[in-house]
């Protein structure tokens, strides 16, 4: 399934113009439409930027990147047991990437699930000029801010060569463009949730990710192997909308659950009354 989605976070026209002028990363909004400048003319670079959904597509797990210590490691090492949140950023991005990572951090803090325990987070730089030193600095900052010891072994910050980066970004439908005049990238804002086998399960857009949506996405990607029984019930009531990248309430399922609960309650009441009736008859007889 492939759906082109572009999303723009709230920004004034002045800020947007400055961001474009300096080659800052942008997110876009609309079904295959780029955000226009105040004059009504879209910036040419934005035509190359966006996120094309490729739900259920397999990412190439043989790709080799470098971890924060400079070790060459294949993506396969991070898959197999847990669902994975993938954030594509670049570490020296002057604006949007920090907002994306901060949004991820806020959502992770609010989750009852823990990085490194129930799921993994991969932050991958799409700038081939960046190396392990920058990745290590980012990891120290975000793992410390997250504040849970399991994250040290579960939140990874990677860098890589151009070929590996291109194969990964193309596999997940992440389109970005480099501006040689500024040395910066224009890019979309969003994260992906992948199954333990490396298939794309969910896309979430923007710079703020609702903890509820992220939790549901991880639970579904793990095929129910994480999360509580209550989460499983809630998932029956919510449906993922790929166009919005959010979970919405399914009224019919809620009504079905309410109906089932009513039937169970009535059945319980009838059983109690029958039991009382029998006791009375035994006492009178």
N, C-alpha and C positions, 0 to 999 in steps of 0.2 A: 504494500500500500504506500503510495507516494503522494504527499500533500504539500504543496508549497505554502510555507507560513513565514511571514515577516512581522516582527513586532518592534514598536518603538516605545521606550519608556518616556514618562512625562517629562517634558523639557520645554522651556520657553523658546520662541523663535530666535531670540538673540543667542541663547546658549547653543541651540542647534546649529546656527550659522557658524559660530566660533568653533564648535566641535568639528564641523566639516572642513572649515578653513585650515585647521591644524591637523587634520587627518585622524582625529580621535575615532575610536570604535563607536559605532552606533548600532542600536537595534532598530528594526523596521516593523511596520505594522501593515496589515492588509493582505488579502489573498493575492500574492504575487505582485504587490505594488511597492515601489520605493517611496520614501518620504520626499516630498518636494521642498525646495527652498522657498522663501517668501515670494520670490518672483513667479513661482509656479513651475519652474524648470527643475527637474530632479538632477542632483549631482551625478555625473557620469559614473563615478566610482561605486555609487549605490546600486547600480544595475547588476553588479557582480556579487552583492551581499545578500544573505538571507539564510533561511533554514528550510531545506526540503525534507519533509518527513519520509522516513524509510522504515516504518514500523515492521518489526520482525526480521529485519535484515541482519545478517551476520557480520560482525566486524572482523577484520583479519587479525586473529590472535597471534600470528607468527611475527607481527611487526616488532621491531626492537627499538627501544628508547633507552635513555639513561636516567637512572634514579638520582636522588639528591646527593648521593655519594659518588656519582660518576660511573656506577656499574652498569654495564650493558645488560638489559633485562627485557625479555619478551612479554607482551601483554598477557600471554597465556598464564603467566605466574600469578596474575591478579584475579583470575577467574577459576571457576570450577565448583566453588562451594557457596559463595555469597552473591547477592545482587550487587551491582556497582553503579554508583553515581558518577557520571562523566561530565567534567567541566572543561571546556576548551577556552583558554585565555592566553594572554602572553603577559609575562611578569613585569615588564617595564611599561605596560599600558598606562597612560597618564590619567585615565578616567574610568571607562566602562568596566574593565576587567576587575578592578578593585570593588566596584559596586556589585558585580556578579558574585565574587567570592565572599563579600560581606553578607550578601543575601543568603548564600548557601550556609554560611556560619550561623546566622540567626536561626534559620530553619533547623539546622542540626542540633543546636542547643535546646530547641523546643521539643525535639522528638524524644519519645521514651526509648526508642531504639538507639543503639550506640555504634559509632564508627569503629570498625575493627572487631566488633563482636557479632552483630547481625548483618552488617553490610560493609562495603569498601567504598572509598572515594578516590577517584583518579582525577587529578588536575593536570592537564597536559598543555604545555605551551605550543602554540602553532607558529612561533617565531624561531626559525632554525638558527638565528644568531645567538640565542640565549643558551646558557649552560647550567651545569649542576649547582654552581655557587648561588645563582639567583633562585633556583628551585629550593635549595636548602634554606635560604633566608626566609622564603615564603612559608615553607613548612614549619619552621620554628615559630613564626609569628602566629599562624592560624591554629596549630596544634596547641600552643600555649593558651590562646584565647578560647579555644573550645573547652579545655579544662578537664578532659577525661583521658586517663592514661592509656586506654586501649587505642586511641587515635594514632599514637606514635607508630604502630605497626599496621594501621588501617587506612590512613590518609596519605596518599603518595603524590608527589609533585615531580613530573617528568619533563624532560627536554629530549629533542631528537633531531634527526636529519630531515631535510626537505622531503625526500621521497617517502619516508615513513609518515611524516605529518600529513602529506597530501593524501596518502592512501586511507588514513584514519578519518580525516575530515570529509573526504568524498564518501566514505562508507556510511557515515552518519548524516550526510546531507548538509554539512556546515560549510557555507560559502563565505569567503572573506577576500579582501583585496588589499594589496600593499601600495602605499603612496610613496614613491621614491623621493619626492620633493621634501617630505617631512620625516621620512623614515619610520612611519607609523602605519597601523592597519585600521581599516574600517571593517567592522564585523557585527554579526548579530549577537543578541544576548539571550542565552538560554542554557539549560542543562538537559542531560538525557539520563534515563535510568535503564540499565542493561540487565539482562538475566544472568545467572551464574554461568551460562553457556556462551555469553557474549552476543546475545541477540538484543536488538533495540526494542524495549518494552514501552517506554513513555518519553514524551518531550514536555518540558515545562519552560515557559517563556518569561522574558523580562528579567528583572533584577531582584524580585521578591518572590519567594516560593512558599506557598502556604504549607505549613507543617503537616496539616491533614492530608493534602494532596500528595506530598512527598512520601508520607507514611504509607498511604494506600498504594502508591506506585511501587514502592519497595516490596510491600507484602505480595502484590500481584506478580511482580517480577520473580519473587522467590517461590511462587506457586503455593502460598499459604504456609510455608515452613517457618516463617517468622511472624511476630505479632501475636496478639491475644485472641481468645475466642470472641471477645466483643468486637475486635477489628474485623473478624470474618463476617459477623452479622452486619456491621456497618457497610462493608463492601457490597453486600447484597442490595443496600439502599442507595448506593452511589454508582454513577456510571462515568467512565472517562470519556471526555469529548476531545478527539484529536485536533479539532479545529481551534479550540481555545486553550488546549493544554491544561484543562482543569477537570475536576470531578464535580458533577452536578447531581442533585438529589433526584432519584427515580421515584416519582409519586406512586406509581402503580405498585412498585415493590414494597414501598412503605405501607400502602393499604393492604397488601397481601400479608405482610408481617403482622399488622395490626389485627387483621381478620383472624389469622392463625392464633394470635395471642388471646383474642376474644373467645375463640372456640375452646382453647385449652382452659381458659378461666371458667367458662361455663361447664365444661366437662368436669373440672375439679369440683365445682360447686355442687353439681348433680351427684357426684360420687360421695361427697361429704354428707349431703342430705339423705341419700340412700343408706349410708352407714348409720346415721342417727336413727333413721326409721327402723332398721333392723334391731338396733340396741333397745329401742323403746318397746318393740314387739316382744323381744326376749324377756325384758323386765316385767311386762304386763302378763306374759304367758307363764 
